[in-house]
Amino acid sequence: MNTVSPEDVQSLIQLFDGSDWGELHLQSTDFELHLSKDGAARRGFGGGAAQPTPAEAKPAAIVPTVSAPPVAATASAPADIPEGMAVVRAPNLGTFYKSPKPGTPPYVEIGQHVEADTEICLIEVMKLFTPVTAGVAGIVRQALVNDAELVEFEQPLFVIEASSK
Protein backbone atom coordinates (compact mmCIF):
# COMPACT_ATOMS: atom_id res chain seq x y z
CA MET A 1 0.00 0.00 0.00
CA ASN A 2 1.32 3.46 -0.79
CA THR A 3 1.47 6.04 1.96
CA VAL A 4 -1.88 6.79 3.53
CA SER A 5 -2.78 10.47 3.48
CA PRO A 6 -4.95 12.25 6.04
CA GLU A 7 -7.58 12.58 3.29
CA ASP A 8 -7.59 8.78 2.87
CA VAL A 9 -8.14 8.31 6.60
CA GLN A 10 -10.92 10.93 6.63
CA SER A 11 -12.61 9.21 3.67
CA LEU A 12 -12.43 5.86 5.43
CA ILE A 13 -13.88 7.34 8.62
CA GLN A 14 -16.79 8.85 6.67
CA LEU A 15 -17.49 5.50 4.98
CA PHE A 16 -17.32 3.74 8.35
CA ASP A 17 -19.67 6.29 9.96
CA GLY A 18 -22.21 5.69 7.17
CA SER A 19 -22.14 1.91 7.63
CA ASP A 20 -23.83 -0.30 10.21
CA TRP A 21 -20.52 -1.85 11.23
CA GLY A 22 -19.59 -1.73 14.89
CA GLU A 23 -15.86 -2.00 14.36
CA LEU A 24 -13.26 -1.78 11.57
CA HIS A 25 -9.60 -2.79 11.55
CA LEU A 26 -7.35 -1.84 8.60
CA GLN A 27 -3.74 -3.00 8.49
CA SER A 28 -0.92 -2.94 5.96
CA THR A 29 2.85 -3.24 6.24
CA ASP A 30 3.32 0.33 7.53
CA PHE A 31 -0.12 1.45 8.69
CA GLU A 32 -2.77 0.24 11.12
CA LEU A 33 -6.14 1.81 11.92
CA HIS A 34 -8.85 0.64 14.31
CA LEU A 35 -12.30 2.28 14.41
CA SER A 36 -15.08 1.42 16.85
CA LYS A 37 -18.52 3.00 17.16
CA ASP A 38 -19.15 1.94 20.76
CA GLY A 39 -15.92 3.55 22.01
CA ALA A 40 -14.57 0.30 23.43
CA ALA A 41 -10.90 -0.16 22.69
CA ARG A 42 -9.74 -3.65 21.90
CA ARG A 43 -6.73 -5.02 23.73
CA GLY A 44 -3.60 -3.78 21.99
CA PHE A 45 -5.19 -0.62 20.63
CA GLY A 46 -5.39 1.49 23.79
CA GLY A 47 -3.25 4.19 25.30
CA GLY A 48 -1.34 7.03 23.74
CA ALA A 49 -1.11 8.34 20.23
CA ALA A 50 -1.54 6.04 17.29
CA GLN A 51 1.78 4.82 15.99
CA PRO A 52 2.44 2.91 12.79
CA THR A 53 3.14 -0.67 13.77
CA PRO A 54 5.43 -3.00 11.88
CA ALA A 55 3.61 -6.03 10.53
CA GLU A 56 4.35 -8.99 8.34
CA ALA A 57 4.53 -8.19 4.63
CA LYS A 58 1.01 -8.88 3.42
CA PRO A 59 -1.56 -7.03 1.34
CA ALA A 60 -3.83 -4.50 2.99
CA ALA A 61 -6.99 -5.95 4.43
CA ILE A 62 -10.26 -4.47 5.62
CA VAL A 63 -11.82 -6.70 8.23
CA PRO A 64 -15.27 -5.70 9.47
CA THR A 65 -16.39 -6.95 12.86
CA VAL A 66 -20.15 -6.83 13.07
CA SER A 67 -21.60 -7.06 16.57
CA ALA A 68 -25.03 -8.17 15.37
CA PRO A 69 -26.05 -10.60 12.62
CA PRO A 70 -25.71 -9.00 9.16
CA VAL A 71 -29.39 -8.14 8.83
CA ALA A 72 -28.82 -4.87 6.98
CA ALA A 73 -26.87 -6.57 4.21
CA THR A 74 -29.82 -8.77 3.33
CA ALA A 75 -32.47 -6.15 4.07
CA SER A 76 -31.87 -4.38 0.76
CA ALA A 77 -32.05 -7.65 -1.18
CA PRO A 78 -35.12 -8.22 -3.29
CA ALA A 79 -37.69 -9.92 -1.03
CA ASP A 80 -37.99 -13.18 -2.95
CA ILE A 81 -35.41 -14.01 -5.57
CA PRO A 82 -37.11 -16.25 -8.13
CA GLU A 83 -35.40 -19.51 -8.99
CA GLY A 84 -32.80 -19.08 -11.71
CA MET A 85 -31.86 -15.57 -10.56
CA ALA A 86 -28.49 -14.68 -9.06
CA VAL A 87 -27.70 -11.70 -6.84
CA VAL A 88 -24.34 -9.97 -7.33
CA ARG A 89 -23.15 -8.54 -4.00
CA ALA A 90 -20.56 -5.91 -3.09
CA PRO A 91 -17.17 -7.48 -2.29
CA ASN A 92 -16.39 -4.65 0.16
CA LEU A 93 -17.64 -1.38 1.57
CA GLY A 94 -17.18 1.61 -0.70
CA THR A 95 -18.67 3.84 -3.38
CA PHE A 96 -20.49 2.09 -6.24
CA TYR A 97 -19.73 3.26 -9.79
CA LYS A 98 -21.65 1.98 -12.80
CA SER A 99 -19.17 3.47 -15.31
CA PRO A 100 -15.38 3.27 -15.59
CA LYS A 101 -15.19 7.11 -15.73
CA PRO A 102 -17.69 9.94 -15.30
CA GLY A 103 -19.56 10.63 -18.54
CA THR A 104 -18.82 7.23 -20.09
CA PRO A 105 -21.42 4.52 -20.77
CA PRO A 106 -22.15 2.15 -17.88
CA TYR A 107 -20.51 -1.26 -17.76
CA VAL A 108 -23.91 -2.96 -18.17
CA GLU A 109 -27.52 -2.06 -18.94
CA ILE A 110 -30.74 -3.75 -17.84
CA GLY A 111 -31.51 -6.52 -20.34
CA GLN A 112 -27.87 -6.94 -21.38
CA HIS A 113 -26.37 -10.44 -21.58
CA VAL A 114 -23.21 -10.89 -19.49
CA GLU A 115 -20.69 -13.66 -19.01
CA ALA A 116 -19.44 -14.74 -15.58
CA ASP A 117 -16.22 -12.74 -16.05
CA THR A 118 -17.90 -9.56 -17.36
CA GLU A 119 -17.05 -6.48 -15.29
CA ILE A 120 -20.35 -4.91 -14.26
CA CYS A 121 -19.29 -2.09 -11.90
CA LEU A 122 -16.56 -0.69 -9.64
CA ILE A 123 -16.41 -0.28 -5.87
CA GLU A 124 -14.00 2.43 -4.66
CA VAL A 125 -12.60 2.92 -1.19
CA MET A 126 -9.60 5.14 -0.39
CA LYS A 127 -8.80 5.59 -4.10
CA LEU A 128 -8.62 1.81 -4.58
CA PHE A 129 -11.01 0.63 -7.30
CA THR A 130 -12.24 -2.96 -7.12
CA PRO A 131 -13.84 -4.29 -10.31
CA VAL A 132 -16.92 -6.44 -9.71
CA THR A 133 -17.71 -9.26 -12.14
CA ALA A 134 -21.10 -10.83 -12.79
CA GLY A 135 -20.03 -14.22 -11.43
CA VAL A 136 -22.67 -15.93 -13.56
CA ALA A 137 -23.60 -15.87 -17.25
CA GLY A 138 -27.04 -14.46 -17.93
CA ILE A 139 -29.16 -11.36 -18.44
CA VAL A 140 -29.04 -8.35 -16.11
CA ARG A 141 -32.61 -7.94 -14.81
CA GLN A 142 -32.24 -5.37 -12.01
CA ALA A 143 -29.78 -2.76 -10.80
CA LEU A 144 -30.33 -2.29 -7.06
CA VAL A 145 -27.91 0.61 -6.44
CA ASN A 146 -27.58 4.12 -7.86
CA ASP A 147 -24.33 5.49 -9.25
CA ALA A 148 -21.94 7.04 -6.68
CA GLU A 149 -23.95 5.51 -3.80
CA LEU A 150 -22.24 4.15 -0.69
CA VAL A 151 -22.58 0.37 -0.49
CA GLU A 152 -21.77 -2.02 2.32
CA PHE A 153 -20.01 -5.37 2.30
CA GLU A 154 -22.29 -8.04 0.78
CA GLN A 155 -24.96 -5.49 -0.19
CA PRO A 156 -26.91 -6.68 -3.27
CA LEU A 157 -25.98 -4.73 -6.41
CA PHE A 158 -27.58 -6.54 -9.37
CA VAL A 159 -30.02 -9.36 -10.09
CA ILE A 160 -29.02 -11.56 -13.03
CA GLU A 161 -31.20 -14.19 -14.69
CA ALA A 162 -28.79 -17.10 -15.06
CA SER A 163 -28.46 -18.66 -18.51
CA SER A 164 -29.43 -22.30 -18.81
CA LYS A 165 -26.38 -23.49 -20.75
N, C-alpha and C positions, 0 to 999 in steps of 0.2 A: 504494500500500500504506500502511495506517496505520502508526503507530509499532510497532516490533517490541519486545515486552517480553522480559525475561530468561526468563520462562516459555515464550514462543514458541520461543526459541533452544534451551532445554533440551528441549522436546518434539521439535524437529527433530533434535537430536543423538540422542535416544533412538530415533527412527524410523530414522535413518541407521545407528546401531549394530546395529539388528535386521535390516538389509538385507544383501544380498551385494554392494552397490556398493563400489567402491574409492575413489570420490571424488565429491563433491557441491559444486556452486557455485550459490549463490542470490544474485541481485542485483535490486535495485529502484532507484528514483531516489535514495533516501537511505540505503541499507543494502546491504552486501555481506558474504557469509559463504562461506568455503571450508573444507570438511572433507575429510580424507584419512585412510584407515585405515593406509596404509603409512608415514605420517610424512613423506613427501617433500613439500616445499613447491614449488609451481609458481612459475615466474618471475613476479614482481609481487606475490606474496603473502607474501614473507618479511620478517623483520626488524621488531622493535618491536611495539608494541601495535596491535591492530586499530583502524583508524579508518574511519568512514563515508567512502565515496568518492563524489564527485559522478559521476553518469552521465547519459546521455541519458534524456529522459523516455520511458519505455517500461514496459509492464506487467511485474510480477514474473515471473521465470522460474526453474524448477528444472531444471537440466541435469545429468543423471547421466552420469558418465564411467565406463564399465565396462571394467576392464582385461582381462577374459576374455570370450569369446563368451557371450551371455545364455542359458546353459544352464538356470539355475534358473527363469527365467521360463517356459520350456516344460516343465520337469520336472513341474510340478503340473497340466499339461494332461491331459485324458483321453488314454489311450494312443493309441487310434485313433478319430478322429472320423468317424462314418459320413457318407456323402455326404448332403447336404441338411441337415446340422447346421451351426450357426454358433456360434463361441465369442466371448462378450463378454469383453473384457479390461480391466483397470484402466488408466485414462488417466494415472495418476500413483501414486506411493507415498503411502500414508496408511492411515487406519483405515476399514474397510468397515462401512457401516451399511445394513441391509436395510429400515429404517423411517425415516420423516422425523423422528420424535421417539420417545424411549423410551416404551414402553407402547402405541404405536399399531400398527395392522396394517401388515405389510410392504408394500412397493411391489408386489411380485409373489409369486405362489405357484407351486409346481410344477404343471404342467398348465394354467396360465393362458395365454390368447392375448394377445399383445402386438403393437403396431404398432412400426415402426422408431423413432418418436419417443417411445415410452413410457419414462418414467423408471423404472428398475428398482432403483436403489440410489444411495447417496451414498458418496463417498470424502472424508474429512476430513484435512487437514494444516494445522497452525498456525491452527486455527479458521476455515479456509477450506473450505467444503463444495462439492464438485464433483459435480453430478448426472451420473449415467451413464445413457445411453439404450440401448435394445436394439440399435439399428442395423439391425435386420432384423425384418420381420413374421413371426410364427410362434408356436409354443407353447414355453413354458419347460419344458425336460425335466430339467435338473439345476442345482442351486446348488452351487458348488464351494468356497464360503467361508462361514465362520460369522460371525454378527453380532459386531461390535466387534473383528474380527480384523485384524491388520496385513497389508496387501497391498503387493506391489511393483509397479512399473511393468510393464505388459503381462502381469501375472499373470491367468490365466483366472478369471472370476467365475461365469459362467453358460454353459450349453449350451442353444441354442434350435433347435428343429426349424423350419426356414424354410418358410413357406407357399408353395405352388405356384400363385401368382396369375398 
